[in-house]
Structure formats: C-alpha cells, structure tokens
Amino acid sequence: MTAHSNAPPSAAAPSAASVVVLDHPLVQHKLTRLRQATTSTAGFRRLTRELSLLMAYEATRDLPLETVDIDTPLERTQGHLLSGKKLCLVSILRAGNGILDGMLDLVPAARVGHIGLFRDPTTLEPIEYYMKLPDDIGERVCIVVDPMLATGHSAAAAIDRLKTAGARQIVFVCLLAAPEGVAHLAAAHPDVKIVTCAIDRELDDHGYIRPGLGDAGDRLFGTK
C-alpha cells in the first residue's frame, strides 16, 4: 500500500500534523465507483467493505510487534506477533458500521466500540445518544471509523469522549474528507492520525462534501 501525506493536486492542502491520503490504484478505482450515483446499495456496501480492508493496512501500520519462537514444518525459527493489547475499532453510528465490517474481516479479534452521534441540521453540531466501549480502552490502539470527515465536529466529539474514557492511541479513518473537517480535527486533536482515500474540494452550505458521494449512511442502508 502506497501512502503519502499530501492531498491530490485538485484538493485544498490540509492543515494537520499527520494526514495520510491513500493513492494506491485499487483505492482510487474503488472510490470512483463508490462516488457514482448509479452504484446500487449492494454495490456501495461491497465497495465500502473492500476499501475498508485496504484502509486497515495503513491504519494498523504502527502496531507494535514482539519476537516469538515457532516451529515450521522444517525447522525452528523466529517470527513476529502483535504485542500486548491489540485493537479497538470504534464506529461512529450509524454509517461507521459500513467500514467496521470490512476491518473486522482483517482483524476479527479486535474489540468493538460504538459512539452514537447525530448532527443538528441547523447548527451542524454533534449530539450524543449512545456510547459503549471496552473497559480496557486505554490499553488498546483505537481506530475510529466514519465514512465522511465533513465539518469534523462529530469526529472531534467522538475522540473527546474516547480520551475521557482513557484512550491514548487513536487513528481516525474515513473514505472522504473535506479540508474544513481535516483542519477542525487537526486543531482539536493534533495527536490523531487521519487516514483517508481522498480530500475533496469543499463543504457546501448544508455541510456536504463536494464533489463527495452523497450521504454515506443512506447509500449504505438504502434510506433517504
């Protein structure tokens, strides 16, 4: 997986300490298919799951390893396994579950947390209605997943709550980001790495990413 910290030439430059935009050809191909208005609900779910697997490789790049002795069918050797407490995948409901499923295919032993937030249509501020996290959240690397980083308010609010619960290592993963959302999250949580497939042009007056892909939750679940 090739990654870089600069947005594509067409996007506004992000202002974050650590932003990784995945430029792998498979990522960009699947993202383009995902954006298309003609992509069916089933197709949107499948593409999101496939992109989640690809993003998970980058999101887990810095997991610590420990050396272990093992026996192969031919001889004794050394290998590497993940060290200590592992992962907690935290889905920002409801659309985050579309990314969660794909990541669990790759790391099925990960613990899972959920944070329920909805955006006030007038103020665009996040309002919490649900939160459930593992008790040992402070001992795990937390990967927070939400398809869109638009205004950045929901992502920042979710990470606020995670840190209050004791989380210390956090990565935020999304399909698409807007420059405004990247800037807001970076200002609120400069220690959090952002992994995304693209940084789009801007937000519109309704808080939607342009050119974007529409409402990810509606397209995942077939709602309006």
Phi and psi restraints in degrees (value plus and minus 20) as a CYANA .aco file:
   2 THR   PHI    -112.3   -72.3
   2 THR   PSI     114.4   154.4
   3 ALA   PHI    -156.8  -116.8
   3 ALA   PSI     135.8   175.8
   4 HIS   PHI    -167.3  -127.3
   4 HIS   PSI     144.9   184.9
   5 SER   PHI    -120.6   -80.6
   5 SER   PSI      -8.2    31.8
   6 ASN   PHI    -131.3   -91.3
   6 ASN   PSI     122.5   162.5
   7 ALA   PHI     -92.1   -52.1
   7 ALA   PSI     139.6   179.6
   8 PRO   PHI     -76.5   -36.5
   8 PRO   PSI     134.8   174.8
   9 PRO   PHI     -74.8   -34.8
   9 PRO   PSI     -48.8    -8.8
  10 SER   PHI     -99.2   -59.2
  10 SER   PSI     -31.6     8.4
  11 ALA   PHI    -118.6   -78.6
  11 ALA   PSI     134.3   174.3
  12 ALA   PHI     -87.7   -47.7
  12 ALA   PSI     127.9   167.9
  13 ALA   PHI     -90.3   -50.3
  13 ALA   PSI     109.8   149.8
  14 PRO   PHI     -95.6   -55.6
  14 PRO   PSI     135.8   175.8
  15 SER   PHI    -138.3   -98.3
  15 SER   PSI      52.9    92.9
  16 ALA   PHI    -155.7  -115.7
  16 ALA   PSI     133.5   173.5
  17 ALA   PHI     -86.6   -46.6
  17 ALA   PSI     -54.6   -14.6
  18 SER   PHI    -169.6  -129.6
  18 SER   PSI      80.3   120.3
  19 VAL   PHI    -142.9  -102.9
  19 VAL   PSI     105.0   145.0
  20 VAL   PHI    -132.9   -92.9
  20 VAL   PSI      97.5   137.5
  21 VAL   PHI    -124.4   -84.4
  21 VAL   PSI      99.9   139.9
  22 LEU   PHI     -99.8   -59.8
  22 LEU   PSI      98.1   138.1
  23 ASP   PHI    -127.6   -87.6
  23 ASP   PSI      -4.7    35.3
  24 HIS   PHI     -80.9   -40.9
  24 HIS   PSI     119.4   159.4
  25 PRO   PHI     -75.9   -35.9
  25 PRO   PSI     -58.6   -18.6
  26 LEU   PHI     -84.8   -44.8
  26 LEU   PSI     -59.4   -19.4
  27 VAL   PHI     -81.4   -41.4
  27 VAL   PSI     -68.5   -28.5
  28 GLN   PHI     -87.4   -47.4
  28 GLN   PSI     -56.2   -16.2
  29 HIS   PHI     -82.9   -42.9
  29 HIS   PSI     -69.6   -29.6
  30 LYS   PHI     -88.0   -48.0
  30 LYS   PSI     -55.0   -15.0
  31 LEU   PHI     -84.8   -44.8
  31 LEU   PSI     -60.3   -20.3
  32 THR   PHI     -82.9   -42.9
  32 THR   PSI     -62.3   -22.3
  33 ARG   PHI     -83.8   -43.8
  33 ARG   PSI     -57.8   -17.8
  34 LEU   PHI     -84.1   -44.1
  34 LEU   PSI     -57.2   -17.2
  35 ARG   PHI     -88.1   -48.1
  35 ARG   PSI     -49.3    -9.3
  36 GLN   PHI     -82.2   -42.2
  36 GLN   PSI     112.3   152.3
  37 ALA   PHI     -83.9   -43.9
  37 ALA   PSI     -43.8    -3.8
  38 THR   PHI    -102.5   -62.5
  38 THR   PSI     -27.0    13.0
  39 THR   PHI     -88.4   -48.4
  39 THR   PSI     108.2   148.2
  40 SER   PHI     -91.5   -51.5
  40 SER   PSI     147.9   187.9
  41 THR   PHI     -78.7   -38.7
  41 THR   PSI     -64.9   -24.9
  42 ALA   PHI     -82.4   -42.4
  42 ALA   PSI     -62.0   -22.0
  43 GLY   PHI     -86.3   -46.3
  43 GLY   PSI     -58.4   -18.4
  44 PHE   PHI     -83.9   -43.9
  44 PHE   PSI     -63.2   -23.2
  45 ARG   PHI     -81.7   -41.7
  45 ARG   PSI     -65.0   -25.0
  46 ARG   PHI     -84.0   -44.0
  46 ARG   PSI     -65.9   -25.9
  47 LEU   PHI     -84.6   -44.6
  47 LEU   PSI     -58.5   -18.5
  48 THR   PHI     -83.1   -43.1
  48 THR   PSI     -62.5   -22.5
  49 ARG   PHI     -82.6   -42.6
  49 ARG   PSI     -63.1   -23.1
  50 GLU   PHI     -85.8   -45.8
  50 GLU   PSI     -61.9   -21.9
  51 LEU   PHI     -85.4   -45.4
  51 LEU   PSI     -54.9   -14.9
  52 SER   PHI     -81.7   -41.7
  52 SER   PSI     -60.4   -20.4
  53 LEU   PHI     -81.4   -41.4
  53 LEU   PSI     -64.4   -24.4
  54 LEU   PHI     -86.6   -46.6
  54 LEU   PSI     -60.1   -20.1
  55 MET   PHI     -88.6   -48.6
  55 MET   PSI     -50.8   -10.8
  56 ALA   PHI     -82.4   -42.4
  56 ALA   PSI     -52.5   -12.5
  57 TYR   PHI     -79.8   -39.8
  57 TYR   PSI     -64.5   -24.5
  58 GLU   PHI     -92.7   -52.7
  58 GLU   PSI     -60.2   -20.2
  59 ALA   PHI     -83.9   -43.9
  59 ALA   PSI     -47.6    -7.6
  60 THR   PHI    -121.8   -81.8
  60 THR   PSI      -7.8    32.2
  61 ARG   PHI     -77.9   -37.9
  61 ARG   PSI     -55.5   -15.5
  62 ASP   PHI    -118.4   -78.4
  62 ASP   PSI      -5.7    34.3
  63 LEU   PHI     -83.5   -43.5
  63 LEU   PSI     117.3   157.3
  64 PRO   PHI     -92.7   -52.7
  64 PRO   PSI     128.4   168.4
  65 LEU   PHI    -140.2  -100.2
  65 LEU   PSI     135.7   175.7
  66 GLU   PHI    -148.0  -108.0
  66 GLU   PSI     129.1   169.1
  67 THR   PHI    -105.2   -65.2
  67 THR   PSI     114.0   154.0
  68 VAL   PHI    -152.0  -112.0
  68 VAL   PSI     133.0   173.0
  69 ASP   PHI    -112.1   -72.1
  69 ASP   PSI     113.3   153.3
  70 ILE   PHI    -157.1  -117.1
  70 ILE   PSI     142.7   182.7
  71 ASP   PHI    -129.3   -89.3
  71 ASP   PSI     100.3   140.3
  72 THR   PHI    -106.9   -66.9
  72 THR   PSI     154.4   194.4
  73 PRO   PHI     -81.5   -41.5
  73 PRO   PSI     -35.6     4.4
  74 LEU   PHI    -130.1   -90.1
  74 LEU   PSI     -52.5   -12.5
  75 GLU   PHI    -186.9  -146.9
  75 GLU   PSI     152.0   192.0
  76 ARG   PHI    -107.1   -67.1
  76 ARG   PSI     118.6   158.6
  77 THR   PHI    -170.3  -130.3
  77 THR   PSI    -196.8  -156.8
  78 GLN   PHI    -134.0   -94.0
  78 GLN   PSI     125.7   165.7
  79 GLY   PHI    -158.4  -118.4
  79 GLY   PSI    -190.3  -150.3
  80 HIS   PHI    -152.2  -112.2
  80 HIS   PSI     115.6   155.6
  81 LEU   PHI    -146.9  -106.9
  81 LEU   PSI     136.8   176.8
  82 LEU   PHI     -78.9   -38.9
  82 LEU   PSI     119.7   159.7
  83 SER   PHI    -119.5   -79.5
  83 SER   PSI     114.1   154.1
  84 GLY   PHI      46.0    86.0
  84 GLY   PSI    -174.2  -134.2
  85 LYS   PHI     -82.2   -42.2
  85 LYS   PSI     123.8   163.8
  86 LYS   PHI    -121.1   -81.1
  86 LYS   PSI    -133.0   -93.0
  87 LEU   PHI    -132.1   -92.1
  87 LEU   PSI     134.1   174.1
  88 CYS   PHI    -150.7  -110.7
  88 CYS   PSI     100.6   140.6
  89 LEU   PHI    -111.5   -71.5
  89 LEU   PSI     105.6   145.6
  90 VAL   PHI    -136.2   -96.2
  90 VAL   PSI      95.4   135.4
  91 SER   PHI    -115.0   -75.0
  91 SER   PSI     108.1   148.1
  92 ILE   PHI    -105.3   -65.3
  92 ILE   PSI      91.4   131.4
  93 LEU   PHI     -89.0   -49.0
  93 LEU   PSI     129.1   169.1
  94 ARG   PHI    -119.6   -79.6
  94 ARG   PSI     -42.9    -2.9
  95 ALA   PHI     -87.4   -47.4
  95 ALA   PSI     -43.3    -3.3
  96 GLY   PHI     -80.4   -40.4
  96 GLY   PSI     -44.6    -4.6
  97 ASN   PHI     -83.8   -43.8
  97 ASN   PSI     -44.0    -4.0
  98 GLY   PHI     -85.1   -45.1
  98 GLY   PSI     -53.7   -13.7
  99 ILE   PHI    -104.0   -64.0
  99 ILE   PSI     -56.0   -16.0
 100 LEU   PHI     -75.2   -35.2
 100 LEU   PSI     -66.0   -26.0
 101 ASP   PHI     -78.9   -38.9
 101 ASP   PSI     -63.7   -23.7
 102 GLY   PHI     -86.4   -46.4
 102 GLY   PSI     -59.7   -19.7
 103 MET   PHI     -87.9   -47.9
 103 MET   PSI     -54.4   -14.4
 104 LEU   PHI     -87.3   -47.3
 104 LEU   PSI     -45.5    -5.5
 105 ASP   PHI     -80.9   -40.9
 105 ASP   PSI     -56.0   -16.0
 106 LEU   PHI    -104.5   -64.5
 106 LEU   PSI     -59.6   -19.6
 107 VAL   PHI    -147.2  -107.2
 107 VAL   PSI      52.6    92.6
 108 PRO   PHI     -85.0   -45.0
 108 PRO   PSI     -38.6     1.4
 109 ALA   PHI    -106.2   -66.2
 109 ALA   PSI     -23.6    16.4
 110 ALA   PHI     -83.9   -43.9
 110 ALA   PSI     123.4   163.4
 111 ARG   PHI     -94.9   -54.9
 111 ARG   PSI     139.5   179.5
 112 VAL   PHI    -149.2  -109.2
 112 VAL   PSI     113.7   153.7
 113 GLY   PHI    -140.0  -100.0
 113 GLY   PSI     138.4   178.4
 114 HIS   PHI    -152.9  -112.9
 114 HIS   PSI     116.2   156.2
 115 ILE   PHI    -146.5  -106.5
 115 ILE   PSI     101.1   141.1
 116 GLY   PHI    -116.3   -76.3
 116 GLY   PSI      96.5   136.5
 117 LEU   PHI    -153.4  -113.4
 117 LEU   PSI     120.4   160.4
 118 PHE   PHI    -147.0  -107.0
 118 PHE   PSI     133.4   173.4
 119 ARG   PHI    -115.5   -75.5
 119 ARG   PSI     103.3   143.3
 120 ASP   PHI     -80.9   -40.9
 120 ASP   PSI     103.9   143.9
 121 PRO   PHI     -84.8   -44.8
 121 PRO   PSI     -40.3    -0.3
 122 THR   PHI    -112.0   -72.0
 122 THR   PSI     -70.2   -30.2
 123 THR   PHI    -110.3   -70.3
 123 THR   PSI     -37.3     2.7
 124 LEU   PHI      45.0    85.0
 124 LEU   PSI      -7.9    32.1
 125 GLU   PHI    -104.9   -64.9
 125 GLU   PSI     127.0   167.0
 126 PRO   PHI     -99.1   -59.1
 126 PRO   PSI     122.3   162.3
 127 ILE   PHI    -143.7  -103.7
 127 ILE   PSI     105.1   145.1
 128 GLU   PHI    -103.6   -63.6
 128 GLU   PSI     117.0   157.0
 129 TYR   PHI    -148.7  -108.7
 129 TYR   PSI     -26.2    13.8
 130 TYR   PHI    -182.3  -142.3
 130 TYR   PSI     122.8   162.8
 131 MET   PHI    -174.8  -134.8
 131 MET   PSI     109.7   149.7
 132 LYS   PHI    -164.0  -124.0
 132 LYS   PSI      99.6   139.6
 133 LEU   PHI    -152.0  -112.0
 133 LEU   PSI     135.2   175.2
 134 PRO   PHI     -82.7   -42.7
 134 PRO   PSI     130.2   170.2
 135 ASP   PHI     -85.0   -45.0
 135 ASP   PSI     -50.6   -10.6
 136 ASP   PHI    -117.5   -77.5
 136 ASP   PSI      14.5    54.5
 137 ILE   PHI     -76.9   -36.9
 137 ILE   PSI     -51.0   -11.0
 138 GLY   PHI     -90.4   -50.4
 138 GLY   PSI     -34.8     5.2
 139 GLU   PHI    -119.0   -79.0
 139 GLU   PSI     -16.1    23.9
 140 ARG   PHI    -140.8  -100.8
 140 ARG   PSI     131.1   171.1
 141 VAL   PHI     -96.9   -56.9
 141 VAL   PSI     103.9   143.9
 142 CYS   PHI    -120.0   -80.0
 142 CYS   PSI     104.1   144.1
 143 ILE   PHI    -128.3   -88.3
 143 ILE   PSI      90.2   130.2
 144 VAL   PHI    -110.6   -70.6
 144 VAL   PSI     108.8   148.8
 145 VAL   PHI    -142.1  -102.1
 145 VAL   PSI     114.2   154.2
 146 ASP   PHI    -178.9  -138.9
 146 ASP   PSI     111.1   151.1
 147 PRO   PHI     -77.3   -37.3
 147 PRO   PSI     -54.2   -14.2
 148 MET   PHI    -144.4  -104.4
 148 MET   PSI     115.0   155.0
 149 LEU   PHI    -130.2   -90.2
 149 LEU   PSI      70.7   110.7
 150 ALA   PHI    -114.2   -74.2
 150 ALA   PSI    -110.6   -70.6
 151 THR   PHI     -94.1   -54.1
 151 THR   PSI     -44.7    -4.7
 152 GLY   PHI      68.3   108.3
 152 GLY   PSI     -26.5    13.5
 153 HIS   PHI     -88.0   -48.0
 153 HIS   PSI     -63.4   -23.4
 154 SER   PHI     -85.5   -45.5
 154 SER   PSI     -62.7   -22.7
 155 ALA   PHI     -82.5   -42.5
 155 ALA   PSI     -65.5   -25.5
 156 ALA   PHI     -84.1   -44.1
 156 ALA   PSI     -60.0   -20.0
 157 ALA   PHI     -85.7   -45.7
 157 ALA   PSI     -61.1   -21.1
 158 ALA   PHI     -83.6   -43.6
 158 ALA   PSI     -61.8   -21.8
 159 ILE   PHI     -90.1   -50.1
 159 ILE   PSI     -54.5   -14.5
 160 ASP   PHI     -73.8   -33.8
 160 ASP   PSI     -67.5   -27.5
 161 ARG   PHI     -87.9   -47.9
 161 ARG   PSI     -58.0   -18.0
 162 LEU   PHI     -82.8   -42.8
 162 LEU   PSI     -64.6   -24.6
 163 LYS   PHI     -85.5   -45.5
 163 LYS   PSI     -57.7   -17.7
 164 THR   PHI     -81.8   -41.8
 164 THR   PSI     -54.3   -14.3
 165 ALA   PHI     -98.1   -58.1
 165 ALA   PSI     -28.2    11.8
 166 GLY   PHI      95.6   135.6
 166 GLY   PSI     -22.7    17.3
 167 ALA   PHI     -84.7   -44.7
 167 ALA   PSI     117.7   157.7
 168 ARG   PHI    -141.1  -101.1
 168 ARG   PSI     -46.6    -6.6
 169 GLN   PHI    -138.1   -98.1
 169 GLN   PSI      94.3   134.3
 170 ILE   PHI    -154.9  -114.9
 170 ILE   PSI     115.3   155.3
 171 VAL   PHI    -143.7  -103.7
 171 VAL   PSI     117.2   157.2
 172 PHE   PHI    -127.8   -87.8
 172 PHE   PSI     108.8   148.8
 173 VAL   PHI    -142.6  -102.6
 173 VAL   PSI     110.4   150.4
 174 CYS   PHI    -165.6  -125.6
 174 CYS   PSI     138.7   178.7
 175 LEU   PHI     -92.8   -52.8
 175 LEU   PSI     -66.3   -26.3
 176 LEU   PHI    -153.8  -113.8
 176 LEU   PSI     129.5   169.5
 177 ALA   PHI    -154.2  -114.2
 177 ALA   PSI     132.1   172.1
 178 ALA   PHI    -124.2   -84.2
 178 ALA   PSI     130.1   170.1
 179 PRO   PHI     -75.5   -35.5
 179 PRO   PSI     -56.7   -16.7
 180 GLU   PHI     -84.0   -44.0
 180 GLU   PSI     -61.0   -21.0
 181 GLY   PHI     -88.3   -48.3
 181 GLY   PSI     -60.9   -20.9
 182 VAL   PHI     -80.8   -40.8
 182 VAL   PSI     -65.5   -25.5
 183 ALA   PHI     -83.4   -43.4
 183 ALA   PSI     -61.9   -21.9
 184 HIS   PHI     -86.1   -46.1
 184 HIS   PSI     -65.9   -25.9
 185 LEU   PHI     -87.0   -47.0
 185 LEU   PSI     -58.5   -18.5
 186 ALA   PHI     -84.9   -44.9
 186 ALA   PSI     -57.3   -17.3
 187 ALA   PHI     -90.2   -50.2
 187 ALA   PSI     -59.5   -19.5
 188 ALA   PHI     -96.0   -56.0
 188 ALA   PSI     -56.8   -16.8
 189 HIS   PHI    -160.8  -120.8
 189 HIS   PSI      54.9    94.9
 190 PRO   PHI     -86.2   -46.2
 190 PRO   PSI     -33.3     6.7
 191 ASP   PHI    -105.6   -65.6
 191 ASP   PSI     -25.0    15.0
 192 VAL   PHI    -117.0   -77.0
 192 VAL   PSI     102.4   142.4
 193 LYS   PHI     -95.7   -55.7
 193 LYS   PSI     119.3   159.3
 194 ILE   PHI    -128.8   -88.8
 194 ILE   PSI     107.0   147.0
 195 VAL   PHI    -136.6   -96.6
 195 VAL   PSI     105.4   145.4
 196 THR   PHI    -166.5  -126.5
 196 THR   PSI     142.7   182.7
 197 CYS   PHI    -107.7   -67.7
 197 CYS   PSI     -41.9    -1.9
 198 ALA   PHI    -187.7  -147.7
 198 ALA   PSI     131.3   171.3
 199 ILE   PHI    -132.3   -92.3
 199 ILE   PSI      92.7   132.7
 200 ASP   PHI    -101.6   -61.6
 200 ASP   PSI    -197.0  -157.0
 201 ARG   PHI     -88.6   -48.6
 201 ARG   PSI     -68.8   -28.8
 202 GLU   PHI    -191.9  -151.9
 202 GLU   PSI     153.3   193.3
 203 LEU   PHI    -116.8   -76.8
 203 LEU   PSI     126.0   166.0
 204 ASP   PHI    -110.5   -70.5
 204 ASP   PSI    -194.0  -154.0
 205 ASP   PHI     -87.4   -47.4
 205 ASP   PSI     -36.1     3.9
 206 HIS   PHI    -120.1   -80.1
 206 HIS   PSI     -14.1    25.9
 207 GLY   PHI      61.3   101.3
 207 GLY   PSI      -2.5    37.5
 208 TYR   PHI    -113.7   -73.7
 208 TYR   PSI     122.8   162.8
 209 ILE   PHI     -93.6   -53.6
 209 ILE   PSI     113.6   153.6
 210 ARG   PHI    -136.6   -96.6
 210 ARG   PSI     114.5   154.5
 211 PRO   PHI     -93.3   -53.3
 211 PRO   PSI     -42.5    -2.5
 212 GLY   PHI      42.7    82.7
 212 GLY   PSI    -177.7  -137.7
 213 LEU   PHI    -166.4  -126.4
 213 LEU   PSI      -3.9    36.1
 214 GLY   PHI      68.9   108.9
 214 GLY   PSI    -180.9  -140.9
 215 ASP   PHI    -104.0   -64.0
 215 ASP   PSI      91.0   131.0
 216 ALA   PHI     -82.4   -42.4
 216 ALA   PSI     -60.5   -20.5
 217 GLY   PHI     -81.8   -41.8
 217 GLY   PSI     -66.0   -26.0
 218 ASP   PHI     -82.1   -42.1
 218 ASP   PSI     -59.4   -19.4
 219 ARG   PHI     -94.2   -54.2
 219 ARG   PSI     -49.6    -9.6
 220 LEU   PHI     -91.8   -51.8
 220 LEU   PSI     -58.5   -18.5
 221 PHE   PHI    -129.6   -89.6
 221 PHE   PSI     -17.2    22.8
 222 GLY   PHI      50.0    90.0
 222 GLY   PSI      13.8    53.8
 223 THR   PHI    -132.2   -92.2
 223 THR   PSI     154.5   194.5
